[in-house]
Amino acid sequence: MDALRRRRPADQQRNDIEATSVHHNHNKNNGDLIQIQTKKRADGRQCSSKTVVILLALISCMIWLRIYFGHFIRDIYDEYTHPPSYYPPSMGFVVVDVRQDGVGELVKPQVERLLELTNNLHVELWVSIAAVKTEDKLFQELNNTGRFHVRMMKESHTYGNSTIDLQGVMGGHVGKAHALKESRFDFPLLLDGNSWPCNDYFVKEVEEMVVNGHTDVIWTLAPIKFGGNGGNATRFVDHRIADEIDVYKSFQERNTGTLIAVKRTSPAVQSWLALTMNIYVQHVDAGINDGNGNQRDQPAFREAFFIHRHKLKEHFATDACRRANGCQCDSCTLVHSKRFFNKCVQDYADGLSSKYLDAYTAKVTTTDTDTTLCHQVLITSSGGVGSSKFMNTFDKIAKERHLKVNDPGDWDGLKHKPATWWKDQSHSSTSLLQTKVGAHDDDYEYEMLCFHKVLVIIGDPLHAIDSTYRRFTAMHINRMKEASGLGTYEEDVTLEEIYNDIVSSGKDQTGIANYVESWHAASKDRSNWPEIKLVTSKNLYDNAAGIAHWLGVTNEDDLDKFSGFRFDTSKRRTAATPPGIPDELREQVVKALENVTAIVEQIEENYVPETISRLPSMRMILFVSTCAMLVFAKASAQWRMQIIHYAVCPVLLFWFILELFKVGILIGAFLQGEL
């Protein structure tokens, strides 16, 4: 026993020496288990396999979370960092009319006009408590579109020891700042009650400048530099201006009546609008607003904006007319004039209010900087080429991502038009395709559309004729025929009669040849046409994801919806002659259409697939990281541990920090009310 006690220190010493070696334990059920302990380096740093496994486990958990919840997180992150470049549901019009006895006579025609300008934008009308009770019938009439909303102005605003009443004239002035600040739209566009919109060009300007994130505020310069202050440029109440008074003297008032569009979600915009309200109260107390019963709001907007000018980007709408001489819709986008407002209403009723359309067309098509106003893409086909599956999938994604594309069901009549039809509509020589939705049907409301990219889907012409006739008889062919200026067939025309018409004339009479040839020619004329891509059905479905990406789909999950598309070879062409039609007649039709067939074959043969630069998917990263974790867990050699120590650990830590940083961005944006 004593001998054992005397040997114990030696055993303990030996165990201490061997603590850094690798021990092998054999287990019948679990096999070999390797336990690794690393030596502590002279510099005191170490990176054990346990640390690596923990880090890899954390990273793997993070990846798993992003796989299962990544759709939600990524969508929020993308929306926050990359606002949509198309009309979002959160953009809308704001009108303020808070008089005590209801609303003015101009409200109804103005709101109706705003609702007519676009198919998707809503209108907020801010009114007094009295109007909510007395104007119920009017509000019901205006709400027939489902896009009209009544908001009640708050009763008063207090700053310091002073309170102003917002249920009346003052609310009609500085109440605009409150309406913009508290609007339910992320991008409210406020119009004064006597501003008449000639067309929707100013809406497109707001879309481009505010919604795309290029600026925070759009408005116009005041016609009189310091009219709200009676020409005195040095009046102010905020002490911060005293140090910059020389700069302030030349800081012109902005007009707050024509239009004001703001990026309401910006903290700087919120701060500016809140300060405007407070400064206005001080201006009223000091009696420094000139005229109009000491109620003018422009000085308060000016002073507050001057203080925030380094935080806010502004843009001036130069086509809005403040001092109109009559209803100048031939040279202005907006006419801000109570005197001539009713004249604009009458001109509109007489069909004269669209005279500015030619000026708008010229502006949007002649300058490179303005072509960015056009965001829509056009997907068109000759019919009978199997394009519906692609178009329906793209349309569904477009609605979710606020992309603009023509209707896949052809309700707008744009799906099957040849290039010659578009050229006529746009008066030739244009870098954008333009038309009016409903130009083919008087029942539709006209809306200006333009397209900067066009996908043209073509196929074997004979198959297209057979397919469309089998499904729609002569209806579809007549649309193609009429759009090409070839008249129409009788409703009961037979397919054999159509074939005979082609053979007797020696050329196509259905419009399909003109469709293919005109788009083929347009695609080669880049000076007068937008970017055009011609594809056959095989090109389309074998490269669906790449083509969708070219059209504007960027989300990885959205692109995955196209990855499984493949061309069905059984639908390439009609193999057999339709019943009742001689084979000889069919062969003659094939010969008459050989020029078109040659174009289709050339397009298919020479098509260059679109490439998508995509980062490795989260699933792939998860797979690699899991494999790495298993490999590193079994690592024993010293050189492997050095690699882990000097390379793997820093990379994993840096990656983990980045993930935490992204989460921090989302949390910060949420706390600031921007998500």
C-alpha positions in Angstrom: 0.0 0.0 0.0 2.9 2.3 0.9 4.6 1.4 -2.3 1.5 2.4 -4.3 1.4 5.7 -2.4 5.1 6.3 -3.2 4.5 5.6 -6.9 1.5 7.9 -7.2 3.4 11.2 -7.8 5.4 9.5 -10.6 2.1 8.3 -12.2 0.6 11.8 -11.8 3.7 13.3 -13.4 3.6 10.8 -16.3 -0.1 11.6 -16.8 0.6 15.3 -17.0 3.3 14.7 -19.6 1.0 12.5 -21.7 -2.0 14.8 -21.5 -1.1 16.3 -24.8 -0.8 13.0 -26.7 -3.6 11.3 -28.6 -5.3 8.4 -26.9 -7.2 5.7 -28.7 -10.2 4.2 -27.0 -11.8 1.2 -28.7 -15.6 0.7 -28.2 -17.4 -2.3 -29.7 -20.6 -0.4 -30.4 -19.3 3.0 -31.5 -16.1 2.2 -33.3 -13.0 4.4 -32.9 -13.4 7.7 -31.3 -10.5 10.2 -31.8 -10.1 12.7 -29.0 -7.8 15.6 -29.9 -6.2 18.1 -27.6 -3.9 20.7 -29.0 -0.7 22.0 -27.6 -0.7 25.5 -26.2 1.6 27.6 -28.4 4.4 29.7 -27.1 2.4 32.9 -28.0 -0.5 31.7 -25.8 -3.0 31.3 -28.7 -4.8 28.2 -29.4 -7.7 26.9 -31.6 -8.9 23.6 -30.4 -11.0 21.2 -32.5 -13.8 21.8 -29.9 -13.8 25.5 -30.8 -13.9 24.8 -34.5 -16.8 22.4 -34.0 -18.7 24.9 -32.0 -18.1 27.6 -34.5 -19.2 25.4 -37.4 -22.3 24.3 -35.5 -23.2 27.9 -35.0 -22.7 28.7 -38.6 -24.7 25.6 -39.6 -27.6 26.6 -37.4 -27.5 30.1 -38.9 -27.6 28.7 -42.4 -30.5 26.4 -41.5 -32.4 29.3 -40.1 -31.8 31.3 -43.2 -32.9 28.4 -45.4 -36.2 27.9 -43.6 -36.8 31.6 -42.7 -34.7 33.2 -45.3 -37.5 34.0 -47.7 -39.0 36.4 -45.0 -35.7 37.9 -43.9 -34.3 38.3 -47.4 -37.5 40.0 -48.7 -37.5 42.4 -45.8 -33.8 43.1 -46.3 -34.1 43.6 -50.1 -37.1 45.9 -49.6 -35.2 48.0 -47.1 -32.0 48.3 -49.0 -33.3 48.2 -52.6 -36.8 49.9 -52.8 -38.8 48.7 -55.8 -38.5 50.7 -59.0 -42.1 50.4 -60.0 -45.4 51.7 -58.7 -45.6 50.1 -55.2 -49.0 49.9 -53.5 -47.5 52.3 -50.9 -47.4 55.3 -53.2 -50.5 57.4 -53.4 -52.1 60.9 -53.6 -52.8 63.1 -50.6 -55.3 66.0 -50.7 -56.1 68.3 -47.7 -59.4 70.1 -47.3 -60.3 70.7 -43.6 -62.7 73.6 -43.8 -65.3 73.6 -41.0 -68.4 73.4 -43.3 -67.4 70.3 -45.3 -65.2 70.2 -48.4 -64.8 72.6 -51.3 -66.4 72.3 -54.7 -63.1 71.4 -56.3 -62.5 68.3 -54.3 -64.8 66.0 -56.3 -63.4 66.7 -59.8 -59.8 66.7 -58.5 -60.1 63.3 -56.7 -62.0 61.8 -59.7 -59.2 63.0 -62.0 -56.5 61.6 -59.7 -58.2 58.2 -59.6 -58.5 58.2 -63.4 -54.8 58.9 -63.9 -53.6 55.5 -62.8 -55.1 52.1 -62.3 -53.5 51.3 -58.9 -52.8 54.5 -56.9 -55.0 55.4 -54.0 -56.1 58.8 -52.8 -56.2 60.0 -49.2 -58.5 63.0 -48.5 -57.8 64.7 -45.1 -60.9 66.4 -43.8 -62.3 68.0 -40.7 -64.5 66.3 -38.2 -67.5 68.3 -39.6 -66.9 67.0 -43.1 -66.8 63.4 -41.9 -70.4 63.9 -40.7 -71.8 66.1 -43.6 -70.1 64.7 -46.7 -70.9 61.0 -46.3 -72.8 60.8 -49.6 -69.9 62.4 -51.6 -67.4 60.1 -50.0 -69.5 57.1 -51.0 -69.6 58.3 -54.6 -65.8 58.8 -54.7 -65.2 55.4 -53.2 -66.6 53.4 -56.2 -63.1 52.4 -57.2 -62.1 51.1 -53.8 -59.1 53.4 -53.9 -60.4 56.4 -52.0 -59.9 56.9 -48.3 -61.0 59.6 -45.8 -58.6 60.6 -43.1 -59.5 62.9 -40.3 -57.2 65.8 -39.5 -56.3 66.0 -35.8 -57.9 68.9 -33.9 -54.9 70.9 -32.9 -51.1 71.0 -32.6 -49.3 72.2 -29.5 -45.7 73.4 -29.2 -44.4 74.9 -26.0 -47.2 76.9 -24.5 -49.0 77.6 -27.8 -51.7 75.6 -29.6 -53.0 76.1 -33.1 -56.3 74.8 -34.4 -56.0 72.4 -37.4 -59.8 72.1 -37.9 -60.0 75.1 -40.3 -57.9 77.4 -42.3 -54.6 76.7 -40.5 -55.1 73.0 -41.0 -55.4 73.7 -44.7 -52.0 75.2 -44.6 -49.5 73.6 -42.1 -51.9 70.6 -41.9 -50.2 69.5 -45.1 -47.1 68.7 -43.1 -49.1 66.6 -40.7 -50.9 64.7 -43.5 -47.5 63.9 -45.2 -46.0 62.8 -41.9 -48.9 60.6 -40.9 -50.0 59.3 -44.3 -50.5 55.6 -44.7 -48.4 55.8 -48.0 -44.7 55.3 -47.8 -44.5 57.8 -50.7 -47.3 60.3 -50.4 -47.8 62.9 -53.2 -49.7 65.9 -52.0 -51.6 68.2 -54.3 -53.1 71.5 -53.3 -56.9 71.6 -53.7 -56.7 73.8 -56.8 -54.0 71.8 -58.6 -55.3 70.2 -61.8 -53.2 67.3 -63.1 -53.1 67.4 -66.9 -51.7 63.8 -67.2 -49.7 61.3 -65.3 -46.2 62.4 -66.2 -45.7 64.1 -62.8 -46.6 60.8 -61.2 -43.9 59.0 -63.3 -41.4 61.7 -62.2 -42.2 61.1 -58.5 -41.9 57.4 -59.1 -38.5 57.8 -60.7 -37.1 60.3 -58.2 -38.6 59.3 -54.8 -39.6 55.6 -55.1 -36.3 54.8 -56.7 -34.5 56.4 -53.8 -32.9 59.2 -55.8 -34.3 62.0 -53.6 -36.4 62.7 -50.5 -38.6 65.6 -51.6 -40.1 66.8 -54.9 -41.7 70.2 -55.1 -41.5 73.5 -57.0 -39.8 76.8 -56.3 -42.1 79.6 -55.2 -42.9 82.2 -57.9 -42.0 84.9 -55.4 -38.7 84.1 -53.6 -39.9 85.2 -50.1 -43.6 85.9 -50.6 -44.7 84.2 -47.5 -42.4 86.6 -45.5 -43.4 89.7 -47.4 -40.1 89.8 -49.2 -38.1 89.6 -46.0 -35.5 86.9 -46.4 -34.1 87.1 -42.9 -37.1 86.2 -40.7 -36.6 83.1 -38.6 -37.3 81.7 -35.1 -34.9 78.8 -34.8 -31.6 79.9 -33.2 -29.5 77.5 -35.4 -30.0 79.8 -38.4 -28.3 82.8 -36.8 -24.9 81.3 -37.6 -25.8 80.8 -41.2 -27.9 83.9 -41.8 -25.9 84.9 -45.0 -26.7 81.6 -46.6 -30.3 81.7 -45.4 -30.8 85.1 -47.1 -30.5 83.4 -50.5 -32.4 80.2 -49.6 -35.6 80.7 -51.7 -39.0 79.6 -50.4 -40.4 76.4 -52.0 -44.0 76.4 -53.2 -46.1 74.1 -50.9 -49.3 74.3 -52.9 -48.6 72.9 -56.4 -47.3 69.5 -55.3 -45.1 68.0 -52.5 -43.9 64.4 -52.8 -41.8 62.9 -50.0 -40.1 59.7 -48.9 -42.1 59.5 -45.7 -40.2 56.5 -44.4 -37.0 58.5 -44.2 -36.2 59.6 -40.6 -34.8 62.9 -41.9 -38.2 63.6 -43.7 -40.1 62.7 -40.5 -37.9 65.1 -38.5 -38.2 67.9 -41.1 -42.1 67.6 -41.2 -42.3 67.6 -37.3 -40.0 70.6 -37.1 -42.2 72.4 -39.7 -45.2 72.0 -37.5 -43.4 73.4 -34.5 -41.8 76.3 -36.3 -45.2 77.2 -37.8 -46.6 77.6 -34.3 -43.7 79.9 -33.4 -44.3 81.9 -36.6 -48.0 82.4 -35.7 -47.0 83.5 -32.2 -44.4 85.9 -33.6 -46.8 87.2 -36.3 -44.1 87.0 -39.0 -46.1 85.3 -41.7 -47.1 88.0 -44.3 -50.8 88.3 -45.3 -53.5 85.6 -45.4 -54.3 86.2 -41.8 -50.9 85.3 -40.5 -51.4 81.7 -41.7 -49.0 81.1 -44.5 -47.0 77.9 -44.2 -44.2 78.4 -46.8 -41.9 80.2 -44.3 -42.1 77.3 -41.8 -41.4 74.7 -44.5 -38.5 76.8 -45.7 -36.9 77.4 -42.3 -37.3 73.7 -41.3 -35.9 72.5 -44.6 -32.9 74.8 -44.4 -32.0 73.2 -41.1 -32.3 69.7 -42.7 -31.0 70.6 -46.1 -27.8 68.6 -45.7 -29.8 65.5 -44.8 -32.5 65.8 -47.5 -32.1 65.5 -51.3 -34.7 67.6 -53.2 -35.8 67.8 -56.8 -37.8 70.5 -58.5 -40.7 69.7 -60.8 -40.2 72.2 -63.6 -43.3 71.3 -65.6 -45.8 72.3 -62.9 -47.3 75.8 -63.6 -48.0 78.0 -60.6 -49.1 81.1 -62.5 -51.2 79.7 -65.3 -52.8 81.8 -67.9 -55.8 79.6 -68.7 -55.7 75.9 -68.5 -52.2 75.3 -69.9 -52.3 71.6 -70.4 -50.5 72.0 -73.7 -47.3 73.0 -71.9 -47.7 72.0 -68.2 -48.1 68.7 -66.3 -49.9 70.5 -63.5 -51.9 73.7 -63.4 -52.0 75.3 -60.0 -54.6 78.0 -60.3 -57.9 78.3 -58.5 -59.0 80.9 -61.1 -58.6 78.4 -64.0 -59.3 75.1 -62.3 -62.9 74.9 -63.6 -61.6 75.8 -67.1 -59.3 72.7 -66.8 -62.3 70.6 -65.7 -64.3 71.8 -68.7 -61.4 71.2 -71.1 -61.0 67.7 -69.8 -64.8 67.1 -70.4 -64.3 68.5 -73.9 -61.4 66.2 -74.6 -58.8 69.0 -74.6 -56.9 68.1 -71.5 -54.5 65.7 -73.2 -52.8 68.2 -75.4 -49.7 67.9 -73.3 -49.4 64.3 -74.4 -47.3 65.2 -77.5 -44.9 67.2 -75.3 -44.7 64.3 -72.9 -44.0 61.8 -75.7 -41.3 64.1 -77.1 -39.6 64.4 -73.7 -39.7 60.8 -72.7 -38.3 59.6 -76.1 -35.7 62.2 -76.9 -33.4 62.4 -73.9 -31.3 59.6 -72.5 -31.9 60.6 -68.9 -35.6 60.4 -69.3 -35.7 56.9 -70.8 -35.3 55.5 -67.2 -38.9 56.6 -66.6 -40.0 53.6 -68.6 -39.7 50.4 -66.6 -42.2 48.1 -68.2 -41.3 45.0 -70.2 -43.4 43.6 -73.1 -43.8 39.8 -73.7 -45.3 39.2 -77.0 -45.9 36.1 -79.2 -47.5 35.1 -82.5 -49.8 32.7 -80.7 -49.7 28.9 -81.0 -46.1 28.7 -79.7 -46.7 27.6 -76.1 -45.8 30.9 -74.4 -48.6 30.9 -71.9 -46.8 28.9 -69.2 -43.8 31.2 -69.1 -46.0 34.4 -69.3 -48.3 33.2 -66.5 -45.3 32.4 -64.2 -43.6 35.7 -65.0 -46.9 37.6 -64.4 -47.3 36.1 -61.0 -43.8 37.0 -59.9 -44.3 40.5 -61.5 -47.3 41.2 -59.3 -45.4 40.1 -56.2 -42.3 42.1 -57.0 -44.0 45.2 -58.5 -42.6 44.6 -62.0 -44.6 46.0 -64.9 -45.5 43.6 -67.7 -48.4 43.4 -70.2 -51.2 41.1 -69.4 -50.7 37.4 -70.2 -54.4 37.0 -70.9 -54.2 39.9 -73.5 -56.9 42.0 -71.8 -54.8 45.0 -72.8 -54.6 43.9 -76.5 -50.8 44.0 -76.5 -49.7 40.4 -76.5 -49.9 39.6 -80.3 -49.2 43.0 -82.0 -46.6 43.1 -84.8 -43.8 45.6 -84.6 -45.4 47.6 -87.4 -48.4 48.3 -85.2 -46.2 49.7 -82.4 -44.3 51.8 -84.8 -47.5 53.4 -86.0 -48.7 54.0 -82.4 -45.4 55.7 -81.4 -45.1 57.8 -84.6 -41.9 56.0 -85.6 -38.3 56.7 -84.6 -38.7 56.0 -80.8 -36.4 54.4 -78.3 -39.4 53.3 -76.3 -42.4 51.4 -77.3 -45.5 53.5 -76.4 -49.2 53.0 -76.6 -52.5 53.6 -74.8 -54.0 50.6 -73.0 -57.5 50.2 -74.5 -56.6 51.8 -77.8 -58.5 48.9 -79.5 -61.6 49.2 -77.3 -63.5 52.4 -76.5 -64.7 50.8 -73.2 -61.3 50.9 -71.7 -59.8 53.9 -70.0 -56.7 55.2 -71.8 -53.4 54.9 -70.0 -50.0 55.7 -71.4 -47.6 52.7 -71.4 -44.0 52.4 -72.6 -41.6 49.4 -72.7 -37.8 49.3 -72.5 -37.4 45.6 -73.2 -39.3 43.3 -75.5 -39.3 39.5 -75.5 -40.7 38.1 -78.8 -41.7 34.5 -78.8 -42.0 32.9 -82.3 -42.3 29.4 -83.7 -43.1 27.4 -86.8 -45.7 29.5 -88.7 -47.7 26.6 -90.0 -47.9 25.1 -86.5 -49.1 28.5 -85.2 -51.8 28.8 -87.8 -53.0 25.2 -87.1 -52.9 25.6 -83.3 -54.7 28.9 -83.1 -57.3 27.9 -85.6 -58.0 24.7 -83.7 -58.5 26.5 -80.4 -60.1 29.8 -81.5 -61.2 29.2 -85.2 -60.7 32.5 -87.0 -60.8 34.9 -84.0 -57.0 34.9 -83.2 -56.0 34.9 -86.8 -58.3 37.9 -87.5 -56.6 39.9 -84.7 -53.2 39.2 -86.2 -54.5 39.8 -89.7 -56.1 43.1 -88.8 -53.1 44.4 -86.9 -51.0 43.8 -90.1 -53.5 45.8 -92.2 -54.8 42.7 -94.0 -58.5 43.0 -93.2 -60.3 40.1 -91.6 -61.9 36.7 -92.5 -65.5 35.8 -92.1 -66.2 34.1 -88.8 -67.0 30.8 -90.4 -64.0 30.6 -92.6 -62.4 27.2 -92.8 -58.7 26.3 -92.3 -58.7 25.0 -95.9 -59.9 28.4 -97.2 -57.2 30.1 -95.2 -54.6 27.8 -96.8 -56.0 28.4 -100.3 -55.8 32.2 -99.7 -52.2 31.9 -98.8 -51.4 29.7 -101.8 -53.3 31.8 -104.3 -51.6 35.0 -103.2 -48.2 33.4 -102.9 -47.6 34.8 -99.4 -49.0 34.7 -95.9 -52.5 36.3 -95.4 -52.8 35.6 -91.6 -50.5 38.3 -90.3 -48.1 35.8 -88.8 -45.4 36.4 -91.4 -45.6 40.2 -90.9 -45.4 39.6 -87.1 -42.2 37.6 -87.3 -40.6 39.7 -90.1 -41.4 43.0 -88.5 -40.0 42.0 -85.0 -37.0 40.5 -86.6 -36.2 43.8 -88.5 -36.9 45.8 -85.3 -34.5 43.8 -83.3 -31.7 44.8 -85.6 -32.6 48.5 -85.5 -31.3 49.6 -82.1 -31.4 53.3 -83.0 -35.2 53.3 -83.2 -36.3 50.5 -81.0 -35.7 49.3 -77.5 -33.8 46.1 -76.6 -35.6 43.2 -78.3 -34.9 39.5 -77.9 -36.4 37.0 -80.3 -36.7 33.4 -79.1 -38.4 30.2 -80.2 -40.3 28.1 -77.8 -37.3 25.7 -77.4 -35.0 28.7 -76.7 -37.5 30.0 -74.2 -38.1 26.9 -72.1 -34.6 25.5 -72.2 -33.2 28.9 -71.0 -36.2 30.2 -69.0 -34.3 31.3 -65.9 -31.8 33.3 -67.9 -34.5 35.0 -70.0 -36.5 35.8 -66.8 -33.3 37.3 -65.4 -32.9 39.4 -68.6 -36.4 40.7 -68.2 -35.8 41.9 -64.6 -36.3 39.0 -62.3 -33.4 39.0 -59.8 -34.6 37.1 -56.7 -32.9 33.7 -56.5 -36.1 31.9 -55.4 -38.1 33.5 -58.2 -35.5 32.4 -60.7 -35.7 28.8 -59.3 -39.3 28.7 -60.5 -38.1 28.9 -64.1 -35.2 26.4 -63.6 -37.3 23.3 -64.1 -38.8 24.5 -67.4 -38.0 22.3 -70.4 -39.2 22.4 -74.0 -41.8 19.7 -75.0 -40.5 18.3 -78.3 -44.0 16.8 -79.1 -45.3 20.4 -79.5 -42.6 21.5 -82.0 -44.9 21.3 -85.1 -48.0 19.6 -86.3 -46.9 16.3 -87.7 -50.0 15.3 -89.6 -52.1 17.3 -92.1 -55.4 18.4 -90.5 -58.3 16.2 -91.6 -60.0 17.2 -94.9 -57.0 19.2 -96.2 -55.0 17.7 -99.1 -51.3 17.1 -98.4 -50.4 18.9 -101.6 -52.1 22.1 -100.4 -50.3 21.9 -97.1 -47.0 21.6 -98.9 -47.8 24.6 -101.0 -48.5 26.6 -97.8 -45.2 25.5 -96.3 -43.4 26.8 -99.5 -45.3 30.1 -99.2 -44.1 30.5 -95.6 -40.5 29.4 -96.2 -39.1 32.9 -95.6 -40.7 33.0 -92.2 -39.7 29.5 -91.4 -36.1 30.3 -92.3 -36.1 33.3 -89.8 -37.5 31.0 -87.0 -34.9 28.3 -87.7 -32.1 30.9 -87.8 -33.2 32.4 -84.4 -33.3 29.0 -82.8 -29.9 27.9 -84.2 -28.0 31.1 -83.3 -29.6 31.8 -79.9 -27.0 32.6 -77.3 -28.1 31.4 -73.8 -28.4 34.0 -71.1 -25.9 33.6 -68.2 -26.8 34.4 -64.7 -24.1 35.3 -62.2 -25.4 33.7 -59.1 -23.7 33.1 -55.8 -23.6 29.6 -54.3 -26.9 28.7 -52.8 -27.4 28.5 -49.1 -28.0 24.8 -49.4 -24.6 24.3 -51.1 -22.9 26.4 -48.4 -24.7 24.3 -45.7 -23.5 21.1 -47.3 -19.9 22.2 -47.6 -19.8 23.6 -44.1 -21.3 20.4 -42.7 -18.7 18.3 -44.5 -15.9 20.6 -43.3 -17.1 20.3 -39.7 -16.9 16.5 -39.9 -13.4 16.6 -41.5 -12.1 19.1 -39.0 -13.5 17.0 -36.1 -11.3 14.1 -37.1 -8.2 16.2 -37.8 -5.2 15.1 -35.8 -2.1 16.2 -37.7 -0.3 19.3 -36.5 -0.3 21.0 -40.0 -4.1 20.6 -40.1 -4.5 22.3 -36.8 -2.3 25.1 -38.0 -4.5 25.6 -41.0 -7.5 25.6 -38.7 -5.8 28.1 -36.4 -4.6 30.6 -39.0 -7.2 30.4 -41.8 -10.4 28.6 -40.9 -11.1 30.2 -37.5 -10.7 33.8 -38.7 -12.9 33.2 -41.7 -15.6 31.5 -39.7 -15.6 34.3 -37.1 -15.7 37.0 -39.8 -18.6 35.2 -41.5 -20.5 34.9 -38.2 -19.9 38.6 -37.5 -21.3 39.5 -40.9 -24.4 37.5 -40.2 -24.9 39.3 -36.9 -24.4 42.6 -38.7 -27.1 41.8 -41.2 -29.5 41.0 -38.3 -28.5 44.2 -36.6 -29.4 46.2 -39.7 -32.8 44.7 -39.8 -33.4 45.3 -36.1 -32.2 48.9 -36.4 -34.4 49.5 -39.3 -37.4 48.0 -37.4 -36.7 50.2 -34.4 -36.6 53.3 -36.6 -39.9 52.4 -38.1 -38.5 51.8 -41.6 -39.6 48.2 -41.8 
